[in-house]
Amino acid sequence: MAKKISILAFGGSLRKGSYNKALLRAALEMVPGDAQMEAFDIAAIPSFNQDLEKEQPQVVKDFKAKIKAADAVLIVTPEYNYSIPGFLKNAIDSASRPYGDNAFDGKPVAFMGASIGMLGTARAQYHLRQCCVWLNMYPMNQPEVMVPFAQEKVDENGRVTDAKTREKIKELLEALVVWARKFKKD
Ligand SMILES: Cc1cc2nc3c(=O)[nH]c(=O)nc-3n(C[C@H](O)[C@H](O)[C@H](O)COP(=O)(O)O)c2cc1C
């Protein structure tokens, strides 16, 4: 039997009731049988300072090690001012450095996101795709999971209750496993 695909997921927002964290939790409940997924909490990653990039804090070392060990990455992004939030970009920048030790190099990646607006993080996700060029990641094209009006799809306990959204997340995970297998060497 083929080895399981390991996925490292991160993102969501820092706020307690984050709809994006709800998406991430829903994804953890729906991991396909031939895969395993772990979420990494990026909240503790300090602001990136290039003067200190060779003495990275333990949390960044841990984050990089988890990314490198994974077959694929799943990034869950809110949309802030038509782009990805600063703390998420900061985590990505931190794990991409120092030059020559980019943890994301060659990784397949998928995205999803939820917003309270009508475009469901489309603009943020396309900015994220742009970052993947220099990161040398391999973004999966479809399905796109952009969840609009998230306040109507997540209940007060932080559970994604909308059936279509849950189905889309499931489809995304299944497609990511197939996508990641194309890059897996062992
Ligand atoms: C600083 C800031 C900027 C925002 N900009 C956008 C935006 O550009 N597009 C959008 O659809 N929603 C925007 N929103 C609203 C977010 O969609 C909403 O706050 C959402 O709940 C954030 O995700 P979260 O629930 O995971 O925290 C913004 C919110 C904040 C705090």
The ligand as a Gaussian input file, in Angstrom:
#p B3LYP/6-31G(d) Opt

LIG

0 1
 C       -7.817000      44.566000       9.150000
 C       -8.975000      43.896000       8.465000
 C       -9.123000      44.001000       7.103000
 C      -10.158000      43.321000       6.446000
 N      -10.216000      43.356000       5.092000
 C      -11.105000      42.560000       4.451000
 C      -11.048000      42.397000       3.031000
 O      -10.215000      42.977000       2.359000
 N      -11.959000      41.580000       2.442000
 C      -12.900000      40.887000       3.161000
 O      -13.694000      40.160000       2.572000
 N      -12.970000      41.011000       4.508000
 C      -12.087000      41.820000       5.167000
 N      -12.113000      41.910000       6.528000
 C      -13.180000      41.227000       7.271000
 C      -12.825000      39.762000       7.479000
 O      -13.363000      38.984000       6.407000
 C      -13.401000      39.254000       8.797000
 O      -12.905000      40.036000       9.864000
 C      -13.141000      37.794000       9.024000
 O      -13.907000      37.384000      10.126000
 C      -11.651000      37.542000       9.261000
 O      -11.359000      36.184000       9.383000
 P      -11.401000      35.415000      10.797000
 O      -12.848000      35.193000      11.119000
 O      -10.684000      34.125000      10.519000
 O      -10.737000      36.273000      11.836000
 C      -11.101000      42.582000       7.207000
 C      -10.962000      42.537000       8.600000
 C       -9.916000      43.159000       9.222000
 C       -9.760000      43.015000      10.721000

